[in-house]
Amino acid sequence: MDAVRVVAEPRRREILRLVWDTELSAGDIAERFDVTFGAVSQHLKVLRDSGLVTLRQDGKKRFYRADREAMGPLADYLQSMWAAKLDTLAELAEAAERAEEAGQPEIT
């Protein structure tokens, strides 16, 4: 499957974000979602088959990590997308803090 189609699915993008800088076990990843472990396992399989994550097995545990090199230019795009979302979140938090300090109603 084409890498762009793979990351078009929101849960897969979130999985990639989780394993971007750190290695996580399949169980640790699954705990962060409101779907079954089996559903997360299927997403991990798609990510692995497309070469977007690496798998390391240690006994019965499977550990995943984003493979940024294999992503090529897609890695830069994803990182800039996440940075833009964080910038927006920071701006909203700062606006809410300023409004609170000024005694204005909370911004939503």
N, C-alpha and C positions, 0 to 999 in steps of 0.2 A: 504494500500500500504506500502511496505517495506520502512523504513526511508532512506536507502541508495539510493533507486530509486527516492525517493522524492527529495533529495538534488542533484541528478545527473543533474537536470534541472537548468541551470545557473540563471534564474530569481528567482527561489525559494531560491537558495543559497544567492543571493543578498538581497532578502527580509529578510532572516534570519540574515544576517550581519547588516542590518539596524535596526532590532529590538533586536539585541544581548544584548545591554546594556541599552536600553531605550524603553519605550512604545511609539508606534506611532499609529495614527489613520489610517484607511484604506485609507482615502483621502491623507494624508501626504505621505504614502507609494506609492500610485499610481502616485503622482506628479513626482516622481523620475524615472519613466519609460516612454518609448516612445510607449506604448501600451495603449489600452483602459482601463478604470476603470474596466470594466467587466472582462477583461483578468487577471488583477491583483487580482480581487476578486476571480476568480477561483483558482489561485495559493494559495491565502490565505486559501481557503477552503481545498485544499489538505494538506497544512501545518497543519491546525487545525485538520483535520480528522486523520492525522498521529500522532498527539500529539506533534508536534515539536514547536508549538506556543500556547500560551494561548490567550483567548479572554475575554475582559472586555467590557461590554456595558454600555454606559452612555447616556441615552436618545436615540437619533437616531444615535449617533456615536459609532463606534466599534474600540476598541484599541487592538493592538496586541503586544506581547512580546515573545521572544524566551523562550522556556521552557528547559533550559539546563539540569536540573535533568532528565527529561523524555528522553533526548537524550542519556544519558549514555556515553559510550566511543566515540560516534560520535561527541559530543560537543568538546572534546579535539582535535580530528582530524580537525574539522572545524576551531577551533581557531588557531591551528598550521599552517594550510594552509593559513589563512588570514595573520598571522604574517610573514610567508615566503614571501608572495607577497609584504607586506609592506617593508620588508628588501630589497628585490630586487629593489623596487621603490626608496628607500632611497639611495641605492648604485648607481643607475643610475643618480639620482639627484646630488649626490656628484661628480660623474665623470664628469657630464656636467659642474658643477661649477668650478672644477679644470681646465677643458679644456678652459673654458671661461676666467679664470684668466691668463692662459698661452697664451691666444690669438690664440688658436687652434679652428678649426671648431667644431661646435656643434655635440655632439654624438647623434645618433638617433637609 
